[in-house]
Amino acid sequence: MTLDATHDPALRSWVPAAQVAGTDFPIQNLPLGAFVLGEGQAARLGVAIGDRILDLTRAAESGLLDGLHTAVVEACAAESLTPLLATGRGGLKALRGRVSALLNAEGAEGARARVVGALTVAMADVQMVLPATIGDYTDFYASIDHATNVGSMFRPDNPLLPNYRHVPIGYHGRASSIVVSGTPVRRPQGQTAAKPEGPPTFGPSARMDYELEVGAFIASGNVLGNTIPLGEAEHFLGGLVLVNDWSARDLQSWEYQPLGPFLAKNFATTVSPWVVTLDALAPFRLPARARGSDEPTPLPYLDDAHDRNAGGFGLTLEVWLRTAAMRETGEAAVRLSHGDFTRMYWTLGQLLTHHASNGCNLRPGDLIASGTVSGPTKESRGSMLELAWRGTEPITLPNGETRAFLADGDEVILRGWCERAGAVRIGLGECRGVLLAAE
Ligand code: MN
């Protein structure tokens, strides 16, 4: 993963807010998303820059994308990122190079772009929508700390099942109920049972939870029946978003055996609106989590030198909470936890390669998510199930409210960013959602 002119820390944009310290969207980031200018209007694709969005449709019709491959220019006028993702890493990289030049405070292309009317719109004036048409969604379980925490609640003597260190665990989620950040989520109803043997009752979930996750959009796909070698896996990944895998723990514990999550998970999944490309993340790549001497070497198809050396992402993640009472009193959100994506047991490349290892076809716009990102410390637990230890250790908020699980009106906010010396900080933005009372 090589750095190029688009990563130069000295680059500055003619959009002033791109230079504000701490912005998620400096000119070195250039994430892709979809937005609508007003109710009932068609979605347009854009690139986040500071507090504004470069309108890719406007850029295309103004001739600013001339010279790029026709498929890329045409995809920029689509209503979803999926056709653009389908142009593959090559298409995304070419577009990134051009947009970087167009937004540059210096140079002929920047000078030409900044006089084009309505090329950018204020983020505050638009509504973000789902970035891609998501055909399929798969959620994994790639944090060994999360798997150990959850396992130890149910099996204190044997928290981690024997397969964990050999096979990436996942389940097929539901694409139709994926919503963009800001969409309220209704507390689901379902079967729950006070005792493991039942009997169940039907009603609103009393154990609503969030899960802090990282999602990856598939760029180019593989043909049904073909596999994806780990050495090539990242050529198939377009970019990353934040994911909140809302979970109804009481529905989950009654229904999950023997086939896994179903209605406890598929009522809503929230994603952040900006897809941060693999190219933007190039300065922040790190080695994958090293295997301890007591841990097995992955099977050969899940082992690759480049993936070991650079399969990780130096990504910091946080969960924030703002309750209805906090909103009423004007109190700011409180941080519940902060984690680190480099501790994941399996890399995104390994998840993708494993997913396709049986010939399952991944398609442009498909979403794979990491599973809850937790760490070894209490501060780094990525779900409330873990933070409040299955309801046995409720957490106390600064205003005195307590939580064992989420309450109606709670807003969950996920944040994520990359930072290191010698590079400009870039962020994934936010993934927000308010929990509404049951129907
Ligand atoms: Mn999950």
Residues whose N, C-alpha, C, O or C-beta is under 5 A from the ligand:
A	BS01	MN	D139 F140 E211 D245 G371 T372
